[in-house]
Amino acid sequence: MVLIAAIYGALLAMLFLMLSIHVVTLRRELGIAFGDGGKDDLTKAVRAHGNFAEYVPMALILFVMLELNGTSDYLVHLLGGALVLARTAHASGLIFSKNKISKRRVFGTALTWIVIGVAGTLLISNSMNYVY
């Protein structure tokens, strides 16, 4: 059995790797081993990477639980695709924007929260079927 969550885990792993490489590349170019050295580009890269690491694991755990609880494949694909879109938008909006807050960053954050909220709500709803 192949979990749908594994597909999105793999796609998101590639994005995480790209964000990691971006941070390391900037660190080498700027000669900064720790912190951000007060460099805005490095600050944004580190936060894009860190924010990804803070949200994606929870979402993937929720996706696995949804699949194990028998949620429709279509719905898990919808949530997974939305998360990939959200995290890509957030990272690109943070890294490539000139101003502090970009529309892509806000969109990515909001969509990530919606995905996690919907997944959590579905799990609560699914669980109620077993309780009663």
C-alpha positions in Angstrom: 0.0 0.0 0.0 1.4 3.4 -1.0 0.3 6.2 1.2 -0.7 9.4 -0.6 1.0 11.3 2.1 4.3 9.8 0.9 3.9 11.5 -2.4 3.5 14.9 -0.8 6.2 14.1 1.8 8.6 13.5 -1.1 7.6 16.7 -3.0 7.9 18.7 0.2 11.2 17.1 1.0 12.6 18.4 -2.3 11.3 21.9 -1.5 12.9 21.6 2.0 16.2 20.6 0.4 16.1 23.6 -2.0 15.5 25.9 1.0 18.3 24.3 2.9 20.7 24.7 0.0 19.7 28.3 -0.4 20.6 29.1 3.2 23.9 27.3 3.0 24.7 29.1 -0.3 24.0 32.5 1.2 26.0 31.6 4.3 29.0 30.8 2.1 28.6 33.8 -0.1 28.3 36.2 2.9 30.8 34.4 5.1 28.3 34.0 7.9 28.5 30.7 9.9 25.9 31.6 12.6 22.9 33.8 12.9 22.1 36.2 10.0 24.9 38.7 10.4 22.3 41.5 10.0 21.9 40.5 6.3 18.2 40.7 5.2 18.6 38.1 2.5 20.0 35.6 4.9 17.3 36.5 7.5 14.6 35.8 5.0 16.2 32.5 3.8 16.6 31.2 7.3 13.0 32.1 8.2 11.6 30.5 5.1 13.5 27.4 5.9 12.5 27.5 9.6 8.9 28.2 8.9 8.7 25.3 6.5 10.3 23.0 9.2 7.7 24.3 11.8 4.6 23.6 9.8 5.1 20.8 7.3 5.7 17.9 9.7 2.4 18.5 11.5 0.5 18.6 8.2 2.2 15.4 7.0 1.3 13.6 10.2 -2.3 14.7 9.8 -2.3 13.4 6.2 -1.1 10.0 7.3 -3.7 9.9 10.0 -6.4 10.9 7.6 -5.4 8.1 5.2 -5.3 5.6 8.1 -8.8 6.7 9.1 -10.2 6.1 5.6 -10.5 9.6 4.3 -11.1 9.7 0.6 -8.0 9.7 -1.6 -9.3 12.8 -3.5 -9.5 14.8 -0.3 -6.0 13.8 0.8 -4.7 14.7 -2.6 -6.5 18.1 -2.4 -5.0 18.9 1.0 -1.5 17.7 -0.1 -1.6 19.7 -3.3 -2.8 22.8 -1.4 0.1 22.4 1.1 2.7 22.2 -1.6 1.2 25.3 -3.2 1.1 27.1 0.1 4.6 26.3 1.2 6.0 27.3 -2.3 4.1 30.5 -2.2 5.2 31.3 1.3 8.9 30.6 0.7 9.0 32.5 -2.6 7.1 35.4 -1.1 9.4 35.6 1.8 12.7 35.1 0.0 12.1 37.1 -3.2 10.0 40.0 -2.0 11.5 43.5 -1.5 9.0 44.5 1.1 8.6 42.8 4.5 5.2 41.3 3.7 4.2 40.0 0.3 0.9 38.7 -1.0 2.4 35.3 -1.7 3.7 35.0 1.8 0.3 35.9 3.3 -1.5 33.6 0.9 1.0 30.8 1.7 0.5 31.3 5.5 -3.3 31.4 5.2 -3.5 28.3 3.0 -1.2 26.4 5.3 -3.4 27.2 8.2 -6.5 26.2 6.3 -5.0 22.9 5.3 -4.0 22.1 8.9 -7.3 23.3 10.2 -9.3 21.2 7.7 -7.2 18.1 8.3 -7.6 18.5 12.0 -11.3 19.0 11.8 -11.7 16.0 9.5 -9.8 13.8 12.0 -12.0 15.0 14.8 -15.1 14.3 12.7 -13.8 10.9 11.7 -13.0 10.1 15.4 -16.5 10.9 16.4 -17.7 8.0 14.2 -15.7 5.6 16.4 -16.7 7.1 19.7 -20.4 7.0 19.2 
